[in-house]
Amino acid sequence: MIKQFELKNFTAFRKLTLDLSPKINVIIGENSTGKTHLLKAAYALHNKIKPDAERDDVQKLLTAKFLQLFLPFEEKVWKLRRQGAPDETYLLINWLNGQKAAISFNVNSRLLSVENRRGKDPQNIDAVFIPTKEVISFMEGFNSLYQKFEVSFDQTYHDICVLLDLPKARPETLHKKSKWAMEEIESTCGGRFVFYGGGRVTFMKDNVEYSANVIAEGFRKLGVLSRLLETSAINPGISGALFWDEPESSLNPMLMELLVKILLELSRIGQQIILTTHDYVLLKWFDLLMDKDRGDQVRFHSLFRDAETSEVKASSTDNYVEIAPNSLDETFALLVEHELRRDMGDIGQ
């Protein structure tokens, strides 16, 4: 599990350090504050690398990973440096077990410099990144097109398609909470997604198969989570962190309570979760459903730009009411205020 993540002179960040919960982390912030960049950078450093890989190979692998995740201009890694930065770019992950992984690079660097990779490699554990767009609708043939450079998507889409195409794990190896989550998703969707390999996916309802493309996009997003549990790509207590960029995208607000319940249950059995959101409903469900008596910990990280310097900074808290700034809560309050003014006139002010 990731304990701490530090960035210096990387994209929008001059210097930022996040202390992460081993359970659930929710990152909020206005557009352009770097939420997705945080997720992708941590995911890249979490990249699974063979323990016996040579240093030069590790440099090439990590450089390729950053290029494929961020798609910088002219495919040059130094283009990921913060504009005008006077010194090197540096990224560091500290794991709970005391291990570290770090990379750095300067202007015109062709390869990342890899540091602090010593002892038992904590990166030899797969992490999962679920991107904003759902992938079930275009999985078939996508990976082959991606590998031939015939489609331009960042690598998170390729990675998730590979994981979804893994064979099912043996049912007896799945945690009962994973099985519970899969059953809840199937009940909510009214059926289940069936993965045949090669990216072919259908939807089974009452023993009748339908094209996955005719199923609601929100259900397809839940289907991704169910499949990752079914293959043990997400295996709480064993697999690496789950990174999820805007899980609320295309999801009906009525489904968010179920999603938060599932994520809380997975965190209770050892799954670290790091997600971003722009949605007040999703954010608030974490506040309402977390149960400290059951060991729940949801850490809220608010990214914002300093009013004087415009630098991206972070404020972190385990208490919902202490989130500051909280642009989602403020926007909701503004909506309520406008509605009162419209419905009640001067009385509502």
C-alpha positions in Angstrom: 0.0 0.0 0.0 1.1 3.5 -0.8 1.9 5.6 2.3 3.0 8.8 0.7 3.3 10.3 -2.7 5.5 13.3 -3.5 5.8 15.4 -6.7 8.2 18.2 -7.5 8.1 20.2 -10.7 5.8 17.8 -12.5 3.2 19.1 -14.9 1.0 21.5 -12.8 2.8 20.8 -9.5 5.7 22.8 -8.1 5.9 20.8 -4.9 3.2 18.5 -3.4 3.1 15.8 -0.9 0.1 13.6 -0.1 -0.1 11.3 2.9 -2.5 8.6 1.8 -4.9 6.4 3.7 -4.3 2.7 3.3 -8.1 2.4 2.8 -9.9 5.1 0.7 -8.6 8.4 -0.7 -11.0 10.8 -2.5 -9.3 13.6 -4.5 -11.4 16.6 -5.4 -10.6 20.0 -7.1 -11.5 22.2 -9.9 -10.4 21.5 -13.5 -6.7 22.0 -14.2 -5.6 21.2 -10.6 -4.0 18.0 -11.7 -6.2 15.3 -10.2 -5.8 12.8 -13.1 -2.1 13.6 -13.4 -1.7 12.6 -9.7 -3.4 9.3 -10.4 -1.5 8.5 -13.5 1.9 9.4 -12.0 1.3 7.2 -8.9 0.0 4.4 -11.1 3.1 4.6 -13.3 5.5 4.4 -10.4 3.4 1.4 -9.2 4.2 -0.3 -12.5 4.9 -4.0 -12.2 8.6 -4.6 -13.1 10.4 -7.9 -13.1 12.5 -8.1 -9.9 15.6 -9.1 -11.8 15.3 -6.4 -14.4 18.5 -4.4 -15.1 18.7 -0.7 -14.2 18.8 0.3 -17.9 15.7 -1.8 -18.7 13.9 -0.3 -15.7 14.6 3.2 -17.0 13.4 2.4 -20.5 10.2 0.6 -19.1 9.3 3.5 -16.8 10.1 6.1 -19.4 7.8 4.3 -21.9 5.1 4.0 -19.3 5.1 7.7 -18.6 5.1 8.6 -22.3 2.2 6.2 -23.0 0.2 7.4 -20.1 0.6 11.1 -20.5 1.2 11.4 -24.3 3.4 14.5 -24.0 4.0 16.8 -26.9 6.6 15.4 -29.3 6.7 12.2 -27.2 9.5 13.7 -25.0 9.5 12.9 -21.3 11.0 16.3 -20.4 7.8 18.0 -21.7 6.2 16.7 -18.5 8.3 19.2 -16.5 6.5 22.2 -14.9 6.9 25.1 -17.2 9.7 27.4 -16.0 10.9 25.0 -13.3 14.5 25.9 -12.2 15.5 22.5 -11.1 14.8 18.8 -11.7 11.5 17.0 -11.8 11.2 14.4 -9.0 8.5 11.9 -8.1 8.6 9.6 -5.0 6.4 6.9 -3.6 6.8 5.6 -0.1 5.1 2.2 0.7 3.8 1.2 4.1 6.4 -1.6 4.2 9.2 1.0 4.1 10.2 0.5 0.5 10.5 3.4 -1.9 10.5 4.1 -5.6 11.5 7.4 -7.2 12.2 8.9 -10.6 13.7 12.2 -11.7 14.5 14.0 -15.0 15.8 17.3 -16.3 15.4 19.5 -19.3 16.1 17.4 -22.5 16.3 14.1 -20.5 15.6 11.2 -22.9 15.1 8.7 -20.1 13.9 8.9 -16.5 16.5 8.5 -13.8 15.4 5.7 -11.4 16.2 5.9 -7.7 15.5 4.1 -4.4 14.7 0.7 -5.9 16.1 -1.5 -3.3 15.2 -4.6 -1.3 12.1 -6.6 -2.1 10.4 -4.7 -4.9 6.9 -3.4 -3.8 6.2 -2.6 -7.5 6.0 -6.3 -8.3 2.3 -6.1 -7.5 -0.2 -5.2 -10.1 -2.2 -2.0 -9.6 -5.4 -1.3 -11.5 -6.4 2.0 -13.2 -10.0 2.5 -14.3 -10.1 5.4 -16.7 -13.0 7.9 -17.0 -14.5 6.5 -20.2 -16.1 3.0 -20.1 -14.3 0.4 -22.3 -16.6 -2.5 -22.7 -18.2 -1.0 -25.7 -15.0 -0.8 -27.7 -12.9 -3.7 -26.3 -13.1 -6.0 -29.2 -10.1 -5.4 -31.5 -9.0 -2.4 -29.4 -5.8 -3.8 -28.1 -4.5 -5.0 -31.4 -5.2 -1.5 -32.9 -3.5 0.1 -29.9 -0.4 -2.0 -30.3 -0.2 -1.2 -34.0 -0.5 2.6 -33.1 -3.7 2.8 -35.1 -5.7 4.4 -32.3 -4.6 7.2 -30.0 -5.6 6.5 -26.4 -3.5 6.9 -23.3 -2.3 3.5 -22.0 -4.8 3.3 -19.1 -7.3 2.1 -21.7 -5.1 -0.6 -23.1 -4.1 -1.7 -19.6 -7.7 -2.0 -18.4 -8.7 -4.0 -21.5 -5.9 -6.4 -20.9 -7.1 -7.0 -17.3 -10.7 -7.4 -18.4 -9.6 -10.1 -20.8 -8.0 -12.2 -18.2 -9.6 -15.6 -17.4 -11.9 -15.9 -14.5 -10.4 -16.9 -11.2 -11.5 -20.1 -9.5 -14.6 -19.3 -7.5 -13.2 -20.8 -4.3 -10.3 -18.3 -4.4 -12.5 -15.2 -4.4 -13.2 -13.5 -1.1 -16.8 -13.6 0.0 -17.0 -9.8 -0.1 -15.8 -9.9 -3.8 -18.6 -12.4 -4.5 -21.1 -10.2 -2.7 -20.1 -7.2 -4.7 -20.4 -9.1 -8.0 -23.9 -10.4 -6.9 -25.0 -6.9 -6.0 -23.9 -5.5 -9.4 -25.6 -8.4 -11.3 -28.8 -7.8 -9.4 -28.7 -4.0 -10.0 -28.0 -4.4 -13.8 -30.5 -7.2 -14.2 -28.0 -9.6 -15.6 -24.2 -10.1 -16.1 -21.6 -9.3 -18.6 -19.9 -12.3 -20.2 -16.3 -12.0 -21.4 -15.3 -14.5 -24.1 -11.7 -13.4 -24.7 -10.3 -11.3 -27.5 -12.4 -8.4 -26.2 -15.8 -9.9 -27.1 -18.4 -9.1 -24.4 -22.1 -9.8 -24.2 -24.8 -9.2 -21.6 -26.7 -12.2 -20.3 -30.2 -11.7 -18.9 -32.6 -14.5 -18.2 -30.4 -16.9 -20.2 -30.7 -14.6 -23.3 -27.6 -12.8 -24.6 -27.6 -9.2 -25.8 -25.0 -7.0 -27.3 -23.1 -5.2 -24.5 -23.4 -2.0 -26.6 -27.2 -1.8 -26.0 -26.7 -1.9 -22.2 -26.7 1.4 -20.3 -23.2 2.9 -20.1 -23.5 3.2 -16.3 -24.2 -0.5 -16.1 -21.1 -1.1 -18.2 -19.0 0.8 -15.8 -20.3 -1.3 -12.9 -19.6 -4.4 -15.1 -16.0 -3.4 -15.3 -15.7 -3.4 -11.5 -17.4 -6.8 -11.3 -15.2 -8.3 -14.0 -12.0 -7.1 -12.3 -13.2 -8.8 -9.1 -14.1 -12.0 -11.1 -10.6 -12.3 -12.5 -8.9 -11.3 -9.2 -7.2 -8.3 -10.9 -8.7 -6.6 -7.9 -7.9 -9.0 -5.1 -8.3 -7.2 -1.7 -5.3 -7.7 0.6 -3.2 -9.0 -2.3 -3.4 -6.8 -5.4 -2.0 -3.3 -5.6 -3.9 0.0 -5.3 -7.1 0.6 -7.3 -6.9 4.0 -9.1 -10.3 5.2 -10.4 -10.6 8.4 -12.3 -14.1 9.9 -11.9 -16.2 6.7 -11.2 -19.3 8.8 -11.3 -18.9 9.4 -15.1 -22.1 8.1 -16.9 -23.4 6.7 -13.6 -26.9 7.4 -12.5 -26.8 9.2 -9.1 -29.1 6.4 -7.8 -26.3 3.9 -8.3 -23.7 5.8 -6.4 -24.8 4.6 -3.0 -24.2 1.0 -4.1 -20.8 1.9 -5.6 -19.7 3.5 -2.3 -20.9 0.6 -0.3 -18.9 -1.8 -2.4 -15.8 0.3 -2.3 -16.1 0.6 1.5 -16.5 -3.2 1.8 -13.4 -3.8 -0.4 -11.4 -1.3 1.7 -12.4 -3.2 4.9 -10.7 -6.4 3.6 -7.4 -4.7 2.5 -8.0 -2.9 -0.8 -6.4 0.6 -1.1 -8.5 2.9 -3.2 -7.5 6.2 -4.7 -10.1 8.0 -6.8 -11.0 11.4 -8.2 -14.5 12.9 -8.4 -16.4 16.0 -9.5 -19.6 14.8 -8.0 -21.2 16.0 -4.8 -23.5 13.0 -4.5 -20.6 10.5 -4.6 -18.5 12.6 -2.2 -21.4 12.9 0.2 -22.2 9.1 0.2 -18.7 8.4 1.5 -19.3 10.8 4.4 -22.7 9.2 5.1 -21.8 5.5 4.8 -18.3 5.4 6.3 -18.4 3.7 9.7 -15.4 4.4 12.0 -16.6 1.6 14.3 -15.8 -0.8 11.5 -12.4 0.7 10.9 -13.4 2.8 7.9 -11.1 5.6 6.9 -11.9 8.0 4.0 -9.2 10.6 3.5 -10.3 13.6 1.5 -7.7 15.5 -0.5 -8.7 18.9 -1.9 -6.5 20.3 -4.7 -6.6 24.1 -5.2 -4.6 26.9 -6.6 -3.0 29.4 -4.2 -4.6 32.8 -4.7 -1.3 34.6 -4.7 1.1 32.2 -6.5 -1.4 30.1 -8.6 0.6 27.0 -7.4 -1.4 23.8 -6.9 -1.6 22.9 -3.3 -3.5 20.2 -1.3 -5.5 20.1 1.9 -6.1 16.7 3.4 -8.5 15.6 6.2 -10.3 12.5 7.4 -13.3 14.6 8.4 -15.8 15.6 5.7 -16.8 18.8 7.4 -13.2 19.9 7.4 -12.7 19.6 3.6 -11.4 23.0 2.5 -11.8 24.2 0.0 -14.7 22.1 -1.0 -15.9 23.3 -4.4 -18.4 20.5 -4.7 -20.2 21.4 -1.5 -20.0 25.1 -2.3 -21.6 24.5 -5.7 -24.4 22.5 -4.2 -25.0 25.3 -1.6 -25.1 27.8 -4.4 -27.7 25.8 -6.3 -29.9 25.6 -3.2 -29.5 29.3 -2.7 -30.6 30.1 -6.3 -33.5 27.7 -6.0 -34.7 29.4 -2.8 -34.5 32.8 -4.4 -36.4 31.6 -7.5 -39.2 29.9 -5.4 -39.5 32.3 -2.5 -38.3 35.7 -3.8 -37.0 38.1 -1.1 -38.3 35.7 1.6 -35.8 33.1 0.6 -32.8 35.4 1.0 
